């Protein structure tokens, strides 16, 4: 016959069986709701809502503090109308040229100009048609940059120190000026210095004491003498931020490296060396400069002291296109999977709303008539593409961040998902797929495609249980003039933590050596009531788990989470007589 009802940490205990209770442990504390009821106040089913897509991609796990962030997206626009996810606009071909590359673009006097990468030809677009505007002539290695200064457009030659200019786009002066001994010019920038607005010219490999890039300025009528000499032979970009001119040195052969120089209107300084890369594009955005690099498709942010990597866009070729437009920074890039594409940076995160244009590399960017134009490279027919604001892409997708309810170790039973959207037109559809634990294939949950429908609810098949879930939304339209608009996704789920037992027990703490507590088999308890009490309080102070044998003889590992001792009203005898109420939680 057993001597005790239960044992805790090897100590036998005699219970008040009327007070014995075993139940499932409740893992969460109750909350007091205030104000309007929300999904968080539900007692059983929980709801997660995704209703903002404007924050950009790159967020692996959902962060309630940044609800607009998501993991990845292609060909979708979540920023144009906050609270709606639509298809991105099409990159339409504006011009297919006979060139192998159209490197630089600039808007001037109501027209858009583009310079050929490998020839001296400059093309012009008047909003209706493209035509050749000027040719730097035989022997030119390409037009490298187009910059407006003093009411004229200036075009630099890649093969010598000559620069052309035009005041009306029809009559050109060539050369407007020449940097003697230069092998080419790739960087022009306008800065107000010394009370005068000047065009600063960075010429490559100027024949001097050393073969290196040199800085000059043009005041509209005369070319200055040398203002500064770089340590590097070339310069591929220059930009102005505030009242300071930044010039970027480049060594493009052997051990590629570069440097950042600045001019405050009075003196020049070397800001920093770039030991394994060099700058090929620069544009001011906000309070900083954004820099595109020659290798790795890297975009950096530079504030005059700190160089911060913002994004890696592609793995091959120099990044040539950076342009601030519409309150965001835009960059052009190319990968075989996406083709030529545009990336948008809002100052915090990136998104890819436009992709799939033809070409083998992405080059210069410019804005014209309220839209972006993009130059490309191709074997024999380089094209200029534009963001077509009248046409949507036919398809696009967005992958949400992983959702774990901020309980990554707790299982969830996923019950249903509701997609709310604008009324669907003929040919429009919104498909939702899901994947658990960030592994395996995507599983289709359902598609909303009924004309006029404004929502669809998809039940998960059976008991779908997981700790992490992500969704992939596929938008499609048959008519490029319209796009479906997703407003929100509402996921219903139930938290399903591992089942644990919880006990509440009352044990007798009484007896003296003269009048001991009797055990179940009638033998005397060797410990007096005060000793039993002290033993329990010692166990409560133990930092760790303890063994427990229940009424049915089953063994568990438990935490002693609570102990309350009171005087017993009914006892076997007089003397030390208390009752201890214990709470045990299964580990």
N, C-alpha and C positions, 0 to 999 in steps of 0.2 A: 504493500500500500504506500502511495506517495505521502511524503511528510508535509509538503507545501503545495499550495495552489499554483504558484508561479515562482520563478527565480529570476533575479536581476543581478547581473555581474557575479553570479555564483552564490548570491545571498537569497535564501529561501524566504518567501513572504506568505503570510496568511491574509486572505482577502475578505472584505465584506462583499460577498458575491452579488448582493442586490445592487451594488453600485458599479459592477464591472460593465465596461462598454468598449467594443471594438468597432471601428468604422473606417471608411476611406478618408485619407487625409486630404484636406482642402489646400491646394498649393498656393492660392492667391487670397490676399486680404480683401475684404469687402470695401468698396468705394462709396463715398457719399456724393451723389449727384447734385450739382448746383446749376441754376440757370436752365437753359434749354437742354432737353435730352439730346444726346449724340450717340453715334454708334458705339462709343466707348462705354456707354452705360448699359449695354445689353448684358443680360445675365448668362446667356448660353452661347448662341451664335455671335461671332464677332464679324465685323465688316472692315475691310481695307479698301479705301477709295483712291484711285489714281485719277486726278482731274487737271493736272498741269503738266505741260510738255515743253515749257519754254526755257528750262534751265540748261539744256545742252547735255551732251553725252559724257561717258567716262565714269559714271557712278556705278560701282559694282554692287554694293548693298544699299537698299533703300534707306535714305536718311530723312526722317520727318522734318528736320530743320531745313532741308533743301528739297521740297516736294516736286519741283519741276525737273530735277535731274533724272536721267535714264542711262542705261548701259551703252546702247549703240543704236544708230539709226541711219538709214540711207533713203534719200529721195523723199523725205517728209519734212513738213514745215510745222513746228510747234511754237514758233515765236511770233508769226505774223498776227495771230489773234489768240491772245492768252486764253487758255481754257479750251482750245480746240486743236486737234491734230489733223492736218490736211496733207495732201500730196504736195511735194515741192514743185516748183515751176520747171518747165522744160529748158534745157540748154539748146537753143536753136542755132543753126548755122546762118550767120549773117553774110559771110563772104568766103568763098573758096578760091584761093590765090594760086598762081603758078610758082610760089616760093616754097622753100623747104622749112621756113619758120618765120613767124611774125612776132618779133621779140617785144617791142615797146609800143604802147598806145597812149594817146593824150587827146583831150578835148580842147579845141581852140576855135574861138569865134564862130560857135554854132555848128562846128563840124568835128568829126572824129578822125584822127590821123593814126596810121599804123606804120611802123618801120620794119623793113625786111631784115631778117637775121643774117643772111648770107650774101645779100646784094645791097646796092645803095638805093633801092627804090622805096619811095614813101607813097602810101595809098591814103585816099581820103573818102570819107562817107558823109553824105549830106542828109541822111535820114531816109533816103530812097534808094540810092545806088552807090556802089564803090567804083572808084576810078583812080588811076595812077596820078599822083600830084607832082612828083619830082623824082629825079634819079641823080644820086651823087656821082654816078659815072662809072666807067670801067675801072677795075682794080679795087673798088671799094669792097671791104670785107663785111659790110653790114652797117645798119643803123642801130646804134646802141641805146640811145635815150632821146626822148622828146620832152622839152621843158619850155614853158612860157616865161618870158622875161621882157619887161618894158614894152608890152604890146606886140611882141613878136614871138613866133615859135622857133625854137632852136633845135637842130638835129645834129647829133655827133656821129662822126665816122669811126668805125672800128679799126681801120687800117692806117690812119695817119692822124695828124693833129688838126685836121680841118673841121670846121663847124659851119653848117648852113643855117640860114634864117629866112623867114618870110613874115610879112606883116598882114597879108591878106589871103595866104594859102595858094595863091596863083603865081605871083612873082616872087622868085627865090633869089637870094644872094648867096653865092657859093664860090669861094669860102667867105663867110662873114668875117671870120678871123681864123688864124692858124697858130697853133703852138708848135714852133719849130722843133724838129728832132723827135717828136713824139711818135710812138708806134700806134697810137690809137687813143680814143677818149671814150670812156664808159660811164662817166659820172658828171652831171651838172646839177647845181643846186643854187637857189636864190636866197640871199641873206642880206638883211639891212645891217651894215656895219660902218662905223665912222660917219654916221649921218647920211649915208648913201646906200641905195639898193643896188646890189651887184650880183652878177652871175658868176659863181665860182666854178672853175673848171679843173678837174683832176685828170691830168694826162699821164698815160702809161709810158714807161721806159724812156723817159726823156734823156737824150744824150747829154750828159753832164760829167762831172767828176766821177760819179757812180751812176750805173744804169738803174734808175728808180723812178717811181711815180712822183709827180710834182704838182703843186697847186698854184693856180693863177686866178685872176678874176678879170672879167670883161664888164666895162661900165656902159656899154652901148655904142662906144666909138673907139675905145682903145683897149688893148690887152696889156695887163700889168706885167711886171717882171715876176719872177718866181717868188711866191709868198711862203711856201713851206715844202720841205722834202720828206717823203715817206721813207721808211726803211725797206718797204716791199716794192716790187717792180710794177705791180698793177693795182688798180682800184676798180671794183665792180659796182660800188654803190656809194651814194652820199645823200644825206637828208638833214633837214633843219628841224629842231625841236626848240620852241620858244625863241630865245635870242642866241642860240648856239648852233653852229654847224658841225656835223659829224661826218667824218670821212673814214672809209674802211679800206685798209690796205689788204692786199692779197698776193700770196705766192701760190700759183696754180699748178706748178710742176714739182716733181720729186716729193719732198716733204711739204705737203700742203699746210699752210698756216696763214694767219692774218693778224690784224691789229685794229684797234679803234682809236682814232684821233679826234680831237675836238678843237674848235676855234670860238672864242667868246667875243669876237669883234676886235680884240686887241692882241691876244697871244694864243699860240698853239700849244697843245699838250698831248702827249701819248697817254691815253686812258688805260689801256690794257692790251696785252698780247692774247691772241687766240691760237693756242699751240697746235691744234689738229683740225682746224676748219677755218673758213673765211666767209664773209658776208657777201651775198649776191643780190639782196633786196632789202630796202629799209623804208619804213613809213611811220610817221607819228600816229599814235593812237592813245587818246587820253593824255596822261601826264608822262608817258613813256614812249620810247621807240620800240617798234616791233622789227625784228631782224630775221630775214630768211637766209638760210645757210647753203653752202655749195654741196655739202654731202649729208646724206641721211634724211633729207626733207625736214630738217629741224627749224622750228620757229622759236625765237627767244624774245624775252622782254628785257629791255635795258633802261634803267632809270638814271644813268650817269655814274653809277657805281656798282650796282648788282646786276648780274646777268642770270636770268631765270629761264629755264627751258619751259615753254608753254605746251608744245605739241610736236610730235613727229608725224609728218603727213605722208611721206612716201620714202621708199628705200633707195631710190635712184635719181640722179640728176639734180642740178642746182635748183633751188626754189627761187623763182624769178618774179612771182606776182604777189604783191601785198598792197592792199588798197583800203583805206577807211571809207565806208559808205553806209548811209542809213543808220548811223549810230552804232555800227559794228565794224570790226576789222575782217576783211575778206582775204583769203589766200587761195591761190590756184595750185593744183597738184595733179599728179597722174599715177595710177597703178593699173596693171593689166586687168584686174578684176573690176575696177570702177570706171576705167577710161579716164578722160580728163574730167575733173570735178572741182567744185568750189566748196570751200569750208568757211563757216561763219563763226566768229569769236565775239561774244558780247561783253568781254572783259572778265568773265568768270569761267565760262565753259564754251565748248565747241559743238557745232552741229554740221551735218552734211545734207543740205537741202537740195543741191543740184549736182547731178553726176551723169555719166554715160555719154559725154561728147566725144567725137572722134579726135584722133591725134596720138602722137607718141610721146609728147611732153607738153606740159602747161607752161605758158610764158607770161607776158605782161597782162595787167588788168587796168581798166579805166572805166569811168562812168560817163554815160552819154544819154541825154534825153530821159533821165530818171531810171536807167537800168545799167547793169554791169555788162561790159564786153571783155572778152578773154581771147588772147592770142595763143596759138598752138604751134607745134612743130609736127611735120609729116614728111614722108619721103619726097613727094613731088607736088603736094597740094595742101599746104598748110592752110588751115581755116581760122576764121574769127567767129567765135560763138557769142551769143548774148543770152541773158536770162529773159525768156519770153514771158512777159507778165500776162499774156492772154491765154496761155496754155499750161495745163498741169501735166506732170508725168502720168503715165498710165498705171504705174504701180510704185509702191514704196513700202518700207517696213520699219518698225521700231521694236527694239527689245528692251523691256523694262529692267530696272535693277532687281536684284534678288530680294524677295520679301521674306523676313523671318519673324515678324511681329515683335522685334527686339527681344525675342526668346529663342536664340539659335539652337539651343539644346533640347527644346520641347517640340514634340510632334504636334502637327495640326491635321485635322480631318477637313479636307477641302470639299465644300458642298456644292456651290454654284457660283457662277460669275455672270454679272449683268453688264452689258455694254450699252450705254446711252449715247445717241448720236443724232445728227441732223436727219430729217426725212430723206430717205434714200431715193435717188432717181434711177431710172432704168440703166442697167449696166454697172451700177455701183455696188460694191461689196466691202464688208469689213470682216475679216477672219481673225479669230483669236486662237493661238496655240499656247501650250504650256509645257514646262519641263521642270522636273523635280531635282533637287540636290545639285543643280548646275552640271548635270551629266546626262548623257544619252540623247536620243533623238527628240525633236519637238513633236508633240502630240496635238492634233487638231481638236479643239474643244467645240468649235462650231463656227458657222458663218452667218452673218446677217446680210441678206440680199433681197428681201422682199421690198418691192417698190412702195414707198410711203412709210415704211417702218421707221420708228424712232428709237427702238430699243430691242434687245434680244437677251434672253437669259439662257445660259448653257449650264446644265447640270453635269457635275463630274460623274464619270461612270463608276458606280459602286463606291467602296470606301477607298478614296485616294488619300494616302497619308504621307506626309513628308515634313521635314524641318525647314526646307527652303523651296520656294517656288518663284518662277519667273514667267513672264508672258511675252509672246511675240505677236504683234499686231500687224496684219497685212492689209493695206488699203489698196483698192483697185477701182479703176473707172474705165468704161469703154469710150467715153466722150472726153477728150482733153480739155473741153471748155468748162467742165465741172469736176468737183472733187468731193468725195465723202468727207464728213467732218465728225471725228470721234470726240465726244465731250468728257466721258469718264468711264472707268472700269470699276465695278464694285464687286469685290470678292467676299463671299460668305465662307466662314471657316469656324471650326470649333477647336479650341485648345485641348489637346489630349496628352497631358503629361503622364509619365509612367505611374501606374496605380501604386499607392503606398498605404500601409495600414497605420492607424493611430489608435492608441488605447488610453482610456481613463480608468484608473484603478484606485480602490481604497484598501489600504493595508493596515492591519492592527499593529500598533506600537505600544505594547503593554507587557507587564510582568516584572517580577523581581526574583532574585535567587530563591527567596522563600516561597513565593507564589508565582512560578513561571507560567508563561503562555504555553498552552498545550498545542502541539502540532496535530496534523490530521490523523496520524497513527496513534495518538494518545500519549506520545512521549513528550517530555518537557523541552521547550525551546531553550538552548543554552545561553542566548543573549537576552538581557533584560530589555524592557521597553526603551529606556534611555539609550542603550547601546544600539538598538535597531534604528532609532531615530538618527543618531550620530552617523551610522553607516550610510543611510540614505542621503543625508546632507553632504557627506564626503563624496558620494557618487555624483551628486548634482554638480559639484565643483570640478569633476573630472573633465578635462578637455579632450574629449574623444568619444567614440562609440562604445557600447557595452553589449554583452550578450543577454538575451532574454528568452526564457522558455515559457510558453503560453499555457493556458489551462489544458489544451489538448496535447501537450507534450511537444509541439512544434517549436523549433528554435529559430530566432530572428536576431538580427543586429539592429540596435535601436539607439536613438538619442533620448536621454532623459531631459525633456524640455521644460518641465514645470514640476514643482513640489510645493504642496501646501499642507501644513500640519495644524490640526485643531483638536480640542479636547473631545474625547469620545463620550457620548451620552449613555451608551449601554456597554457594559464591559463584562468580561468573565469574572473580574475580581476588583478589589480596591487597589490603590497604589498608582504608579505612573501609567496613565491610560489616555493615549491620543490615537487619532486616526490620521494617516498621511494620504493625501490625494495626489496621485502621480499622473503625469501625462507623458506618454512614450510615442515616439515617431520612428517608423521604420526607415532605415537608411536605404 
